[in-house]
Amino acid sequence: MHPRRATVGRCAVFFLLVFSFCPASGAEGERVAYSLVINNGRVIDPETGLDGVRHIGISAGRVAEIAFEPLAGAKVIDAAGQVVAPGFIDIHSHSLTPLGQHRNVLDGVTTQLEMEAGALPAAAAGDTVAENPVINYGASVGHYAARIQVLEGRALPYFFYRGEQGSMASAAFTQVASAAEIEAIRGRMEQGLNEGGLGIGLLLDYMRDAVSDEELAMIFALAAQREVPVFVHVRRNLPGDPAGLDEALGLAERFGTRVFICHITHNAMGGIGDWLRRIDAARARGVDVATETLSYLAGGTSIAADVFRKRDWRAIFDIDYGDVQWVATGEWLTEQSWRDYARDEPAGMVNHHYVKEPWLHTALRWPDMMVSTDALPAFDVAQMTNPNISGSFSRLLGRYVREQEILGLADALSRVSLKQAQWLEPFAPRFRRKGRVQLGADADLVVFDPESIAAGADYGAPWESPQGMGWVIVNGVITVAEGARVPGVAAGQYLDSHDPEQEAPDVFSPR
């Protein structure tokens, strides 16, 4: 082997998984031909702090070598002048659809997770992509879906499923459950966890009057018993009011439950600093809590959401009708058009523009803040959506890293990959191999130009592709090449909480 060739951590144990990492070689100086090689890139691994020019050999869908000199492979990407980083993990998406995955992968997403809402069974959230997944996908166990099944007697596992559609005005979102029904809901969720659901998704603000204290306690107690997190959209009050956050933190502390606060900036609004201080204080008391923000500023949801149907949403968001867009057309609403749409199309989606950029700056500066898309369901480019689906991560890297310098590059990359993997891996072991550029890690990787990366999508133009995102590799397979999808490639996998190494142990070899 060439004397200057170095392999980081060769023949090492990667976390709890044992592989053979020594590069196979023949005669002295012979180069191993990997299935895919990325040469000359600036490799950034947020966990180890690696940030330097390296050459990566990929075999059997995993990183097999990280070298100081160029490697040989069946396919070679020359990443000179480009950053090579872990593929992005979107921990909060509602668009596990063919179009959603297509738009996400162009933005560097290699793993797409439906965690705030979830499904029951969890795999149903990705039913439309299950036969041909472009990227990895998974979901939590949906509490709302358990309620639909128990209170409505409908076998509807997800909001949209094989021609059926749920409604936030139905009994599952408005009716208080009896003690017997709460026990039945618990049983359904427990079965979902047995099947590998990634925690419990709790749309609490969408059913704030329907979920009793007893039911809420059951959810947090079950999650603690099963050692999984609750992903919660907390109850929203007037701007900055932390009561909903305090409720979730109090339950987590009472039961010893891990809790994930969804899109904190969009709930805390101008109180974001206070909310983060409360989370810091809870952490100091031993509460295991994480949170996320979005890189776009508007909120997107159903016009039939509880906050619009039952509460003074204009006071809560400090906006008026003219600050809201009808997603399907991009139309800015009036009081009359709002009433018409709410009456005639209650399943329709709106973008309400209320978040201020300084609030996002505060959120991003919090050391453990994650970034996600909260992308709306997308089925057809003829129907408008919000731009989150196409530009969330390129916007973070372009606007908030390069232009505004709110974050350093390696720090930002950790917030879209490593932190998500670390949050999930205690109960979903397969995530130990994601969010990293290390030996034995899954070869989910992005290659992008840090000087030009930028979102193309905006409100009214949600389908524009990012600039500067050159290559995306999913499980060792080139899925995006020079900024364009590779036709016919679908290397994604369904991810659940089961440990694949225990189910089918395999010894990795780079040959």
Residue pairs with C-beta under 8 A, 6 or more apart in sequence:
1 23
1 25
1 28
1 29
2 29
2 69
4 68
4 69
5 67
5 68
5 69
6 67
6 68
7 21
7 22
7 23
7 65
7 66
7 67
7 439
8 48
8 50
8 54
8 66
8 438
8 439
9 21
9 438
9 439
10 21
10 22
10 23
10 439
11 20
11 21
11 22
12 21
12 439
14 21
14 432
14 433
14 438
14 439
14 440
14 441
15 432
15 433
16 429
16 432
17 432
17 433
17 440
17 501
18 507
19 62
19 439
19 440
19 507
19 508
20 507
20 508
20 509
21 64
21 439
21 440
21 508
21 510
23 32
23 57
23 64
23 65
23 510
24 32
24 509
24 510
24 511
25 32
31 71
31 72
32 57
32 65
32 71
32 72
32 510
32 511
33 72
33 73
33 74
34 57
34 58
34 59
34 64
34 65
34 71
34 72
34 73
34 74
34 510
35 58
35 59
35 60
35 73
35 74
35 75
35 476
36 57
36 58
36 73
36 74
36 75
36 76
36 77
36 443
36 473
36 476
36 477
36 478
37 55
37 56
37 57
37 58
37 70
37 71
37 72
37 73
37 75
37 76
37 77
38 55
38 56
38 58
38 76
38 77
38 79
38 84
38 445
38 447
38 471
38 473
39 55
39 56
39 70
39 71
39 76
39 77
39 78
39 79
39 80
40 53
40 55
40 70
40 78
40 79
40 80
41 53
41 54
41 55
41 56
41 77
41 79
41 80
41 82
41 83
41 84
41 447
42 51
42 52
42 53
42 79
42 81
42 82
42 83
42 84
43 50
43 51
43 52
43 53
43 54
43 56
43 66
43 83
43 84
43 85
43 437
44 50
44 51
44 83
44 84
44 85
44 409
44 410
44 413
44 437
45 51
45 85
45 86
45 436
45 437
45 438
46 85
46 86
46 410
46 411
46 413
46 414
46 417
46 418
46 435
46 436
47 414
47 418
47 435
47 436
47 438
48 436
48 438
49 410
50 66
50 437
51 410
54 66
54 67
54 68
54 84
55 65
55 66
55 67
55 68
55 69
55 70
55 71
56 63
56 65
56 66
56 67
56 71
56 84
56 437
56 445
57 63
57 64
57 65
57 66
57 67
57 71
57 73
57 510
58 64
58 73
58 443
58 473
58 476
59 476
59 509
59 510
59 511
60 476
60 508
60 509
60 510
61 442
61 443
61 475
61 476
61 477
62 433
62 440
62 441
62 442
62 443
62 476
62 508
63 437
63 438
63 439
63 440
63 441
63 442
63 443
64 439
64 508
64 510
65 71
65 439
65 510
66 437
66 438
66 439
75 478
77 447
77 471
77 478
79 447
79 470
79 471
81 449
82 447
82 448
82 449
82 450
82 470
83 409
83 446
83 447
83 448
83 449
83 450
84 437
84 445
84 446
84 447
85 413
85 417
85 437
85 445
85 446
85 448
86 413
86 417
86 418
86 421
86 434
86 435
86 436
86 437
86 441
86 444
86 445
86 446
87 108
87 109
87 110
87 111
87 417
87 434
87 444
87 445
87 446
87 472
87 473
87 474
88 107
88 108
88 109
88 110
88 111
88 393
88 416
88 417
88 446
89 109
89 110
89 111
89 113
89 416
89 417
89 420
89 421
89 434
89 435
90 104
90 109
90 111
90 112
90 113
90 372
90 373
90 375
90 392
90 393
91 113
91 115
91 260
91 292
91 370
91 372
91 420
91 423
91 424
92 113
92 114
92 115
92 116
92 231
92 262
92 263
92 292
92 372
92 373
92 374
93 100
93 104
93 112
93 113
93 114
93 372
93 373
93 374
93 375
94 114
94 116
94 117
94 159
94 374
94 375
94 376
94 377
95 101
95 103
95 104
95 112
95 373
95 375
95 376
95 377
95 378
95 385
95 389
96 112
96 114
96 125
96 126
96 128
96 129
96 137
96 139
97 128
97 129
97 377
97 378
97 379
98 128
98 129
98 132
98 134
99 378
99 379
99 380
99 381
100 112
100 375
100 377
100 378
100 389
101 112
101 129
101 133
101 134
101 135
101 137
101 492
102 134
102 485
103 375
103 378
103 389
103 390
103 463
104 112
104 135
104 373
104 375
104 389
105 134
105 135
105 472
105 474
105 479
105 480
105 485
106 390
106 465
106 466
106 469
106 472
106 480
106 483
106 485
107 390
107 391
107 392
107 393
107 394
107 455
107 466
107 469
108 393
108 394
108 416
108 446
108 448
108 466
108 469
108 472
109 135
109 373
109 393
110 135
110 136
110 444
110 445
110 446
110 472
110 473
110 474
111 135
111 136
111 137
111 138
111 434
111 444
111 495
112 135
112 136
112 137
113 137
113 138
113 139
113 140
113 198
113 420
113 495
114 125
114 126
114 137
114 138
114 139
114 140
114 201
115 139
115 140
115 198
115 199
115 201
115 231
115 260
115 262
116 140
116 201
116 203
116 231
116 232
116 233
116 262
116 263
116 374
117 125
117 140
117 142
117 144
117 159
117 201
117 203
118 125
118 139
118 140
118 141
118 142
118 143
118 144
118 145
118 197
118 198
118 199
118 200
118 201
118 231
119 125
119 139
119 140
119 141
119 142
119 145
119 157
119 158
120 141
120 142
120 145
120 146
120 149
120 157
120 188
120 189
120 192
120 197
121 141
121 157
121 191
121 192
121 195
121 197
122 138
122 139
122 140
122 141
122 142
122 192
122 195
122 196
122 197
122 198
122 496
123 130
123 139
123 195
123 196
123 494
123 496
124 139
124 145
124 157
124 158
124 161
125 137
125 138
125 139
125 142
125 157
125 158
126 133
126 137
126 138
126 139
126 494
127 157
127 158
127 161
127 162
129 137
129 492
130 494
132 490
133 490
133 491
133 492
133 493
133 494
134 474
134 479
134 485
134 489
134 490
134 491
134 492
135 474
135 479
135 492
136 444
136 474
136 475
136 492
136 493
136 494
136 495
137 492
137 494
137 495
138 198
138 494
138 495
138 496
139 197
139 198
139 201
140 197
140 198
140 199
140 200
140 201
140 231
141 189
141 192
141 193
141 197
141 198
141 199
141 200
141 201
142 157
142 158
142 192
142 201
143 185
143 189
143 200
143 201
143 202
143 203
143 219
144 166
144 172
144 173
144 201
144 203
144 206
144 207
145 156
145 157
145 158
145 188
146 185
146 188
146 189
146 192
147 172
147 173
147 177
147 185
147 207
147 210
148 154
148 156
148 166
148 170
148 172
149 155
149 156
149 188
150 177
150 181
150 184
150 185
150 188
151 171
151 172
151 175
151 177
151 181
152 170
152 171
152 172
154 164
156 164
156 166
158 166
159 165
159 166
159 377
160 166
160 377
165 347
166 172
167 173
167 304
167 346
167 347
168 206
168 302
168 304
168 305
168 306
168 309
169 304
169 309
169 346
172 207
172 210
173 206
173 207
173 210
173 306
174 207
174 209
174 210
175 210
176 209
176 210
176 211
176 212
177 185
177 210
177 211
177 212
177 215
179 214
182 212
182 214
182 215
182 218
185 215
185 218
186 218
186 222
189 200
189 219
189 222
190 222
190 226
193 200
193 222
193 226
193 228
193 497
195 496
196 496
196 497
196 498
197 496
197 497
198 228
198 424
198 427
198 428
198 495
198 496
198 497
199 223
199 228
199 229
199 230
199 231
199 260
199 427
200 219
200 222
200 223
200 228
200 229
200 230
200 231
201 231
202 219
202 230
202 231
202 232
202 233
203 233
204 211
204 216
204 232
204 233
204 234
204 235
204 244
204 248
205 233
205 234
205 235
205 236
205 244
205 267
205 306
205 307
206 233
206 305
206 306
207 306
208 235
208 306
209 306
209 310
216 251
217 251
217 254
217 255
219 230
220 230
220 251
220 252
220 254
220 255
220 257
220 259
221 255
221 257
223 229
223 230
223 255
223 257
223 258
224 255
224 256
224 257
226 427
227 258
227 426
227 427
228 258
228 427
228 497
229 257
229 258
229 259
229 260
229 288
229 290
229 423
229 427
230 248
230 252
230 257
230 258
230 259
230 260
231 260
231 262
232 248
232 259
232 260
232 261
232 262
233 262
233 263
233 267
234 244
234 245
234 247
234 248
234 261
234 262
234 267
235 243
235 244
235 247
236 244
236 267
236 307
236 316
237 243
237 244
237 316
238 315
238 316
239 269
239 270
239 271
239 316
239 317
239 318
240 268
240 269
240 270
240 271
240 274
241 271
242 268
242 271
242 274
242 275
242 278
244 267
245 261
245 267
245 268
245 275
245 278
245 279
246 278
248 259
248 261
249 259
249 278
249 279
249 282
249 287
249 289
251 257
251 259
252 258
252 259
252 282
252 287
252 288
252 289
253 282
253 285
253 286
253 287
258 288
258 289
258 290
258 426
259 287
259 288
259 289
259 290
260 289
260 290
260 291
260 292
260 423
261 267
261 279
261 289
261 290
261 291
261 292
262 291
262 292
262 374
263 292
263 293
263 294
263 299
263 372
263 374
264 272
264 275
264 276
264 291
264 292
264 293
264 363
265 272
265 293
265 294
265 355
265 359
265 360
265 362
265 363
266 293
266 294
266 299
266 355
267 275
268 274
268 275
268 276
268 359
269 317
269 318
269 354
269 355
269 356
269 359
270 356
270 359
272 359
272 362
272 363
273 362
276 362
276 363
276 366
279 289
279 291
282 289
283 289
290 368
290 370
290 419
290 423
291 368
291 369
291 370
292 369
292 370
292 371
292 372
293 360
293 363
293 364
293 369
293 370
293 371
293 372
294 360
294 371
294 372
294 373
294 374
294 388
294 392
295 360
295 371
295 388
295 391
295 392
295 393
295 395
295 396
295 399
295 400
296 386
296 387
296 388
296 391
296 392
296 395
297 353
297 354
297 355
297 356
297 357
297 360
298 325
298 351
298 352
298 353
298 354
298 355
298 386
298 459
299 317
299 351
299 352
299 354
299 355
300 327
300 349
300 350
300 351
300 352
300 374
300 376
300 385
300 386
300 388
301 349
301 350
301 352
302 308
302 346
302 347
302 348
302 349
302 350
303 338
303 341
303 342
303 345
303 346
303 348
303 349
303 350
304 342
304 346
304 347
307 313
307 316
308 342
308 350
309 342
313 352
314 320
314 321
317 323
317 352
317 354
318 354
319 352
319 353
319 354
321 333
321 334
321 335
321 337
321 338
322 332
322 333
322 334
323 352
323 353
323 354
324 332
324 333
324 338
324 350
324 351
324 352
324 353
325 331
325 332
325 333
325 350
325 351
325 352
325 353
325 459
326 333
326 337
326 341
326 348
326 349
326 350
327 348
327 349
327 350
327 351
327 376
327 384
327 385
327 386
328 348
328 349
328 383
328 384
329 384
330 384
330 459
330 460
331 337
333 341
333 350
341 348
341 350
349 376
349 385
351 386
351 459
353 459
360 400
361 404
361 406
363 369
364 371
364 400
364 406
364 407
364 415
365 406
365 407
368 419
369 415
370 415
370 416
370 419
370 420
370 423
371 392
371 393
371 396
371 412
371 415
371 416
372 392
373 388
373 389
373 392
373 393
374 388
375 385
375 386
375 388
375 389
375 392
376 385
376 386
376 388
376 389
377 385
378 385
378 389
381 463
384 460
384 462
385 462
386 459
386 462
387 455
387 457
387 458
387 459
387 461
387 462
387 464
389 457
389 462
390 455
390 456
390 457
390 462
390 463
390 464
390 465
390 466
391 455
391 456
391 457
391 458
391 464
391 466
392 455
393 416
394 448
394 453
394 454
394 455
394 456
394 466
394 467
394 468
394 469
395 454
395 455
396 407
396 412
396 415
396 416
397 409
397 412
397 448
397 450
397 453
397 454
398 453
398 454
398 455
398 467
398 468
399 454
399 455
400 406
400 407
400 412
401 407
401 408
401 409
401 412
401 450
402 450
402 451
402 453
407 415
409 450
417 434
417 435
417 436
418 435
418 436
419 435
420 431
420 435
421 431
421 432
421 434
421 435
421 436
422 431
422 435
424 431
425 431
425 432
427 497
428 495
428 496
428 497
429 499
429 500
429 501
430 495
430 498
430 499
430 500
431 495
433 440
433 441
433 442
434 441
434 442
434 444
437 445
440 508
442 475
442 476
443 473
443 475
443 476
444 473
444 474
444 475
445 471
445 472
445 473
446 469
446 471
446 472
446 473
447 470
447 471
447 472
447 473
448 468
448 469
448 470
448 471
449 468
449 470
450 468
451 468
452 467
452 468
453 466
453 467
453 468
453 469
454 466
454 467
454 468
455 464
455 466
456 464
456 465
456 466
456 467
457 463
457 464
457 465
457 466
458 464
465 483
466 483
469 480
469 483
470 480
470 481
470 482
470 483
471 478
471 480
471 481
471 482
472 478
472 479
472 480
473 479
474 491
474 492
475 491
475 492
475 493
476 491
477 489
477 491
478 486
478 489
479 485
479 486
479 489
479 491
480 486
